[in-house]
Amino acid sequence: MIYSVQQIKFDILSYIKEFDTDFRAWYVGISSEPRAAMQRDHGVDFEKDIWLQKRAVSFSACRTVQRYFIETLKTDGIPVSTGTDQMNWVYLYRKRQGTHP
């Protein structure tokens, strides 16, 4: 399913509120393959870690979501400034010892 910017923001905020309200404890990224990125680039264990992925309407929508969480709420993440139309997934995970960052 494809979600709007506002729906993704709401879903991520709800998820954070449910598990850990310290925004610094979370990483928000953008990818064309979010599960692969979380596992390969960040060491996320899908069985043990808390994570979420949402497909957006466009890469631009992903950037808007990511900027909001990194710049306004101060989550962790590396801002992605360029990408393709296939990079339309926003992902989130709660950091722990063993994930990077």
SERO-4910 file (N, C-alpha, C, O; in steps of 0.05 Angstrom, whole numbers):
BEGIN
 pado doro    nc1    nc2    nc3   cac1   cac2   cac3    cc1    cc2    cc3    oc1    oc2    oc3
  Met    A     17    -23      0      0      0      0     18     25      0     39     25     12
  Ile    A      9     46    -14     24     71    -16     10     91      2    -14     94      2
  Tyr    A     27    106     18     16    125     37     25    153     31     45    158     18
  Ser    A      9    172     41     15    201     38     35    209     59     40    194     78
  Val    A     46    233     56     65    244     75     52    245    103     64    236    122
  Gln    A     28    256    104     15    258    130      9    232    143     12    229    168
  Gln    A      1    212    128     -4    185    139     21    172    149     21    159    170
  Ile    A     43    175    135     68    164    144     78    178    169     86    164    188
  Lys    A     76    204    170     83    218    195     67    208    218     78    203    240
  Phe    A     41    206    215     23    197    236     30    169    245     32    163    269
  Asp    A     35    151    226     41    123    232     68    121    247     70    106    267
  Ile    A     88    136    238    114    135    252    111    147    280    122    136    299
  Leu    A     98    170    283     94    181    309     79    162    328     86    160    351
  Ser    A     59    149    318     45    129    334     63    107    343     61     97    366
  Tyr    A     80     97    325     98     76    331    118     84    352    124     70    371
  Ile    A    130    108    349    149    118    368    135    121    396    147    114    416
  Lys    A    111    132    396     97    136    421     92    109    435     93    108    459
  Glu    A     87     88    420     82     62    431    106     49    443    104     35    464
  Phe    A    130     53    432    154     38    440    175     54    455    187     44    474
  Asp    A    180     79    448    201     95    461    199    124    451    205    129    428
  Thr    A    191    142    469    186    169    461    211    187    459    208    211    453
  Asp    A    234    176    463    259    190    459    266    190    430    276    169    420
  Phe    A    261    211    416    265    212    387    294    206    379    299    196    357
  Arg    A    313    212    396    341    207    391    347    177    389    368    169    379
  Ala    A    329    161    399    333    132    399    325    119    373    328     94    370
  Trp    A    316    135    354    306    124    328    322    134    304    334    155    305
  Tyr    A    323    117    284    336    124    258    314    123    237    299    105    235
  Val    A    314    144    220    295    146    198    311    147    172    328    165    169
  Gly    A    305    129    154    320    128    128    301    126    104    277    123    107
  Ile    A    313    127     81    299    125     55    314    104     39    338    104     38
  Ser    A    299     87     25    311     67      8    291     56    -12    267     59    -10
  Ser    A    302     44    -33    285     29    -52    280      1    -42    261    -12    -50
  Glu    A    297     -8    -24    295    -35    -11    299    -32     19    321    -37     28
  Pro    A    279    -24     33    283    -17     62    292    -40     79    309    -37     97
  Arg    A    282    -64     75    290    -87     92    320    -93     87    334    -98    106
  Ala    A    328    -93     62    356    -98     56    374    -76     68    395    -82     79
  Ala    A    365    -51     66    381    -29     77    383    -31    107    404    -28    119
  Met    A    361    -37    120    361    -40    150    380    -63    158    395    -60    177
  Gln    A    378    -85    144    395   -108    152    424   -104    144    442   -107    161
  Arg    A    429    -97    119    456    -94    109    471    -70    120    494    -72    129
  Asp    A    458    -47    120    471    -22    127    470    -16    157    487     -2    168
  His    A    450    -27    171    446    -19    199    447    -42    219    446    -38    243
  Gly    A    447    -67    209    448    -89    227    423    -95    242    423   -106    264
  Val    A    400    -87    231    374    -92    244    367   -121    243    370   -134    223
  Asp    A    359   -132    266    350   -159    268    319   -158    268    307   -149    287
  Phe    A    307   -168    247    278   -166    244    262   -181    265    238   -176    269
  Glu    A    274   -200    277    261   -216    298    261   -202    325    243   -205    341
  Lys    A    283   -187    330    287   -176    357    283   -145    358    274   -135    378
  Asp    A    289   -132    336    288   -102    336    260    -92    330    243   -106    320
  Ile    A    257    -67    337    231    -53    331    236    -36    306    254    -19    306
  Trp    A    220    -41    285    225    -28    260    198    -24    245    178    -37    252
  Leu    A    198     -7    225    174     -1    210    183      8    182    204     21    179
  Gln    A    168      1    162    172     12    135    146     20    123    125      7    127
  Lys    A    146     42    108    122     53     95    130     62     67    149     76     63
  Arg    A    113     54     48    118     62     20    103     89     16     80     92     21
  Ala    A    118    108      5    107    135      0     99    138    -30    106    121    -46
  Val    A     86    160    -36     77    165    -63    100    172    -81     98    169   -106
  Ser    A    123    182    -70    145    190    -86    170    193    -69    169    192    -45
  Phe    A    193    196    -83    218    202    -69    216    228    -54    226    231    -32
  Ser    A    204    248    -67    201    274    -55    185    272    -29    191    286     -9
  Ala    A    164    256    -29    148    252     -4    166    240     18    164    248     41
  Cys    A    183    221     11    201    209     30    220    230     42    224    230     66
  Arg    A    230    247     25    248    268     35    234    286     54    245    295     74
  Thr    A    209    293     48    193    310     66    190    297     94    193    310    114
  Val    A    183    272     93    180    257    119    206    256    134    207    262    157
  Gln    A    227    248    120    253    245    133    263    271    145    272    272    167
  Arg    A    260    293    129    268    319    139    253    327    165    265    337    184
  Tyr    A    227    321    165    211    328    189    222    314    213    225    326    235
  Phe    A    227    288    211    236    273    234    265    280    242    271    282    266
  Ile    A    283    284    223    310    290    230    313    319    240    325    324    260
  Glu    A    302    338    225    306    367    231    288    377    254    297    392    270
  Thr    A    263    368    254    244    379    274    244    362    299    245    374    321
  Leu    A    243    336    297    241    319    321    268    307    330    269    295    351
  Lys    A    288    312    314    316    304    321    321    274    323    336    265    340
  Thr    A    308    259    306    315    231    303    342    229    290    352    249    279
  Asp    A    354    206    290    379    201    276    371    195    247    349    188    241
  Gly    A    391    199    229    386    193    201    405    209    184    414    231    192
  Ile    A    412    199    161    428    213    142    410    225    120    398    209    105
  Pro    A    407    251    119    389    263     99    396    254     71    419    255     62
  Val    A    376    245     56    380    237     28    370    259     11    346    266     11
  Ser    A    388    271     -6    380    294    -22    373    286    -51    358    301    -64
  Thr    A    384    264    -61    378    256    -88    371    227    -88    380    211    -72
  Gly    A    353    220   -107    345    192   -109    327    188   -134    321    207   -148
  Thr    A    320    163   -138    303    156   -161    275    152   -152    269    151   -128
  Asp    A    257    149   -171    229    143   -164    226    117   -150    206    113   -136
  Gln    A    245     99   -152    243     73   -138    250     76   -109    244     59    -92
  Met    A    263     98   -101    269    103    -73    245    116    -60    246    140    -54
  Asn    A    225    101    -56    199    112    -45    190     98    -20    167     95    -15
  Trp    A    210     88     -4    204     76     21    217     92     44    241     99     42
  Val    A    203     97     65    214    108     89    215     85    109    197     69    112
  Tyr    A    238     83    123    240     62    143    249     75    170    261     96    170
  Leu    A    243     60    191    248     70    218    256     46    234    245     24    232
  Tyr    A    276     49    251    282     28    271    292     42    297    303     64    296
  Arg    A    288     28    319    298     37    344    327     27    347    332      3    344
  Lys    A    344     46    352    373     39    354    378     23    380    363     26    400
  Arg    A    397      7    379    406     -9    402    435    -15    398    447    -11    377
  Gln    A    448    -25    419    475    -34    416    475    -57    396    460    -76    399
  Gly    A    490    -54    375    491    -74    354    480    -63    328    487    -74    307
  Thr    A    464    -42    328    456    -30    303    475     -6    298    488      4    316
  His    A    476      2    273    494     25    267    480     42    246    471     32    225
  Pro    A    477     68    252    484     79    278    465     69    299    467     77    322
***
